Each structure stands twice: as C-alpha cells, then as structure tokens.
Amino acid sequence: MKSPEVTIIVPIYNGSAYLLETLNSLLSQTFRNFELLAIDDGSMDASGDVVRTLKDERVRLIQTKNSGLCETLNLGIAEAKALYIARCDQDDINLPERLARQLQVMEDNPEAVALFTYNTKFGSKRRWSNADKFIMAAGELKEYEPMKDGCLLGSTMFARTAALRSIGGFRQSYYPADDLDLECRLSQVGKVLILREPLVAYRFQTDANTYRVFADMREKSHWTKDSYQRRLQGLRELTLEQFRLIQVTDLWSRIGRHCRDTSKLHMRIAGQRFLDGRYLAASGHLVRAVLADPSDITGRLKRYFSHS
C-alpha cells in the first residue's frame, strides 16, 4: 500500500454491536488512500473478531490493555503515518464523501490546523436533522469559537497530525470533557474551522456513557472553559481541585448553573427517547428541560423554525 494521506483512528471498547456498520462506512469512502487504525482498548466482547473479518489491507487492528479513551486516541496519534488524522467513534456512521470533503477543505486552507463538521443524529426508530442546534449551510465554513460553539462532535475531527502532536493530544484529566479541551487547545495553535454541513451521523443509545457521567462532564466542561480563558490571559491553569475552591458561592448563581445543566441533561434524554420512538417519555423529559431553562428551548425553536 502506498503512503496514506489520512490516518483514521477508531477507538474501540466493547463496541461489537455497531462496529462493523461503522467500519464499513469508512471503508466505503469515495476517498480511498487512508490507513484505518482500529484500536481495541481491552474489550471484553468480540470487537477484535469483528475487525478481523475485514479483509482490507488498509485496516490495522491494535489491541491493548484497557487504559481509557484518551490514551487510546493518543496511541493512534502516535502510530499515525499520515499528515492528517480523522477520528470516528465505534458506533457513528460516516457519509461516503466525508474524507474527500474534509481533505479538500484542509488543503484549500493551509492555515487551518483542524476541521470539524456538523452532524445528524439517529436512534433505533428515527433520525433528527439537528436543525434546532445548527444552522446548516452546505459548503460554508466558519471559524470555531470555543466559548460560543462549545464542544463539537469528536467523530467529525479531521486534523493535521503535527498539530495534534504539538499540543500533546488528549488529556485524560479532562475526561469526559476531553473533546472540548482538545478543541480549545487546537484553536490556540492555529485556525480551527467548521464545515457547516452534516458528514457524520451520531448514534444516540439508551445506555450511552454520557448519561452515567453527565454531572462529571458538566463540571469538567466548566473547568475546561476556565482553563481556556486563563491561557488566553497568560495565566496558569488551575487543577480541578483548585477550580472547585473558587466556584461561585452566590446561591442564585449556583441555582442558575444547576438549572442550565439539568435542562441540558433532560433535553439530551428527550432527544434519545424521541429517536427511539418513545414519544411519551420524550415529552416528559422535554417538559422538565423547559422548566429548568426556558431560554434554551426558546433559542432552539427559533433556529429550527427559521431554517426548516
């Protein structure tokens, strides 16, 4: 095989249920000069066997002892042979033209260190366009603004290998807000772009790890943003323990943050229930999301109806 132009990293942990569908969506790309690193982080299911069924010289299975998502991704960054790295999680689906579109944008914008795209969502029964969250505009680019755009879907990442290595890859201490932390740090070493069209379909699952670690994720997200702002001001980052000590003590501010975080959790669960066809359950969580933070749903409705 000739030298790959793109390295695809697929971190795997007990992902056998949907892994073959994900890998086939990558192997069916219109752009074909890539290597695919399927990195099995100590799975206890048949994930490794799923990868072995693929008779494609571009696929390389790497099996390690369980060390966590960030270390798995960093192993892929270290092993990458190409100038670009694309990431896809073990259960998401890529549109056939994803790699071709992202590679072209990066080559047309040599000042950019990374490119992300928008995404759609799907569950066991339905799909969702994400029009309540993103204003889609095929072919249009915008520069990533961490405090405004927040966390982008990791499965859409397409970055220069050198840029990822220069910042030390992912940081385990920020997990499960490690994607946001990476995106913030990338934006400080070069331009990060967003292609405003969906090239990846994100799978919502009832047993998704996000729900189990949601409180931790929200706290780490606030810490990540604080670290980003401190770096902008030339200040040192705080440890998580130091960050906790300086949190607001004003009762109303604490209540406000709690309400916003609670609303995001119930909005996410409502979306998952909707995508699985459980409409009554979805309605219940949607009501709880609205009661916790009416402003969020108002903004979503405005975006949805103004561009639908």
N, C-alpha and C positions, 0 to 999 in steps of 0.2 A: 504494500500500500504506500502511495506517495505521502509526503509530509502533509498532515492535516492542517487545514486553515482554521478550524474551530475544534475545541475540545468541549464535549457535552458532559457535564457532571450530573449523575443521578444518584443522590444519597438514598440508601435503602435500609429500612428496619421493619421487619415483619410486614412487608408490603406485597405479598404474593397475590392477594385478591385482585388488584388492579394493575399490577406491574407490567404484565405483557401488553395490555392495551396502551399504556404509557410509552413503553419502549417501541412498539410498532408505530406510534405516531411520530416518533423521532426518526426511525429508520425509513419512514415513508416521505421524508422531507424532499422538496424539489432540489435543494442544495445538498450535495452528497459527499463532499470532501471533508469529512469530520471523523474524529475518534469519539467513541462513547465509553466513558468510564462509569460502569455500574459498580458502586462501592457499597458492599453489604456490611453494615455496622453490627455484626454479631447477631444476625436474625436467628430466631428460633423456629421459623416456619420454612417453607420451601422456596423462599425468594431466590436463593442461589441456583436451584434447579430450574426455575423459570428462565433465568438469564442464560443458562447453559443450553436451553432449547434453541436459542438463536444462532444460526449458522451464518454469521456475518463477521468478516474479518475486522470490521470497524469497532466491534464490541469487545471490551476488555473487562472481565469480572475481577474485582479486587475484594477479598474477604478479610476482615479484621475483627479483632475483639471489640466488643461494644465500648465505645468511647464518647458517644453523643453526636448530635447533628453537626455542631461547629467543627469538631475535629475531623469528622468525615468529609465535610466540604473542604477543609484546609488540606487534607490529604489529596483531594482531587486537584486543588490549585497547585500543589507541589508536583504532582505527577503529570500535569498538562504539558503536551508537546506543542500546542498551537499558540498563535499570537492572541487568539480570542477564546474566552470561556463563556459557554452558555450553561445555564442551570435549569434543571427541571426536576420537580419533586416526584415521588414514586407513584402518584395517583392522578396527576394532571395530564391534560391532553393538548398537544400542540397542533395548530393548523399547519397544513403542508408547506406553506410558504414562510413560516416563521423565520427560520435561519437565513433564508435568502434575503428577506426584507431587512432583518436586523444587520446583517453583514453589509449590505449596500448602504444603509444609513451611516454606519460607523466609518466606512471608507469615504463617504461623502463629507464627513465631519471629523477630520483628523484631530481636532482639538478636544473631542469628547473622549472621556475615559470609560463611560458606560452608557448603556441604553436599556431602558425598561419599556414595556408596553402596557396598554390596558388589557383587561381580561373579561370574559364572561364567566358565569357560574352555572353549575348544573348539579342536580341530585339524582335520586333514583327515578323520579317521575317527570320533572320539569327542568327547564333552563331559564336563566334570567340574564337580561342584556347588560345589567349594571348601569342602566341609564339614570338611576337615582343617585349614583355616586360619581360617575364620569360623564363628561360631555365628549362624546366620540366625534372624531373628525379625521377620517381616513387620510393618511399621508401627511398629516400635520404634526409638527414637533413642538415641544415646549421644554424649557429648561426646568429641571427639578428644583423645587424649593422645599427643603425639609420641613420647615415649620408650617407650611401651607399644605403640601401634598401628603405629608405623613409617610406611612410605610407602604411601599409598592410591593407587588406580588413577587416573591423571590423566584418563582418559576419562570418569570419573564426576563430575568437578568441576562444581559449579554455585555461582557466587559473585557477590556484589554487585560491580558494575563499579567503584564508588568504592573499595571495599576493595582490589581488585587494583591499582588505580592508586596508592593511598596508599602501598603498600609497594614500588612500582617494578616490579611484575610479576615475571617470571622473571629469574634471574641466570645468565648464561652461564658464569661462572667455576665454578659448582657442577654444571654438566652433567658426567655423566649422572645426578646425584642432585638435579637441579633441582626435580623434583616434591616431594621430601621437604623441600627448603629452603623452597619456597613455602608448603607446608602448615605448617611450623613457624612461619614469619613471620606467616602469617594468624592462627594461634592466639594470637599475641601482640597482635593489634589487636582481637580480638573472639572470640566463641564460634564454633568450627568443629564442625559436627555430622556424625554418620554415621547414615544410614538403613540399618538392618540387614537389607536385602533386596537381591537382585541385580536391577539395572535395566540393566546393560550386560554383554555377553558379550565377553570378551577373547580375541583370536585369538593362539594360540601358533604361531609359524612357525619352521621349521628354520633359516632364515637371518636370524632376528631380530637386530637390532643389539645387543641386551642381552648376547648371548654374547661378542661381539667386544670389548666394553668392560667386561666384568664386573669385572675387577680394579680398573679406574679407578672404577667405580661403587661398589664396596665401600669404597675409600679415601675417596672423596668423601662417602659416607654417614656414615662415622665423623667426618669433618671437619664435616659439617652438624650432627650432634648436638652436637659440641663447641661450635660457634658458637652454637647454640640455648641451651645451658646457660650460656655466657658472657653472652649477652644477658640471661638471667634474673637473673644476679648483678650486672648493671650494668657488666660488663667489655666491653672492645672485642673484636671478633672477631680471630682470627689469620688471616693469609694461609695458603694451602695450604703454602707453603714453611716458614713458622713452625710450623705444626701438625706437619709431618713431623719437625721437630727435637725436639719434646717427646714423641714417641711412646715407648711403654714399651720399655725396654731389657732388662727381665727376660725371660729365654729362655722360661720356661714360659707367661708371659702372651702372648708373641708366638706361640708354638705354638698356644695355645688359640684366639686370634683367627683364625689361619690355618685351623685345623680347622673352625671355625664357618663361615667364609666359603667354604671348599671344599665343605662339606656343602650350603650353600645353592645353589651352582652346580650340583652334581650332582643335587640334588633338582629344580631347575628343568628341567634337561635330561631327567631321568627323566620328568617330567610331560609335556614336549613329545613325547618318544618314545611315551609311552602314548597321548596324544591322536591321534597319527598311526598307531596300531595296531602299533607296533614294540615288542612286549611283551618280547622277549628283551633288546633294547638297553635298554629302560626298567628292567628288573630289574637289569642290571649297574650302571647309574648309581645306582639306589636303594640297592644294597648299598654302593657307595662313599660315598654320603651318610650312611648309618647308621654306617659305620666311622669316618667323620670326626667325626660329632657325634651319638651315640646319643640324647641328650636331646631333640633337635629332633624326631626321628621319633616318640619316645615321646609327646610332647605332641600331635603331630598325630593319632596314633592314638586317643588319649583323646578328643579333640574329635570325631573322626569317629564313633566308635562310641557315644559318649554322646548324640549328636544325630542319628543316622541311623535 
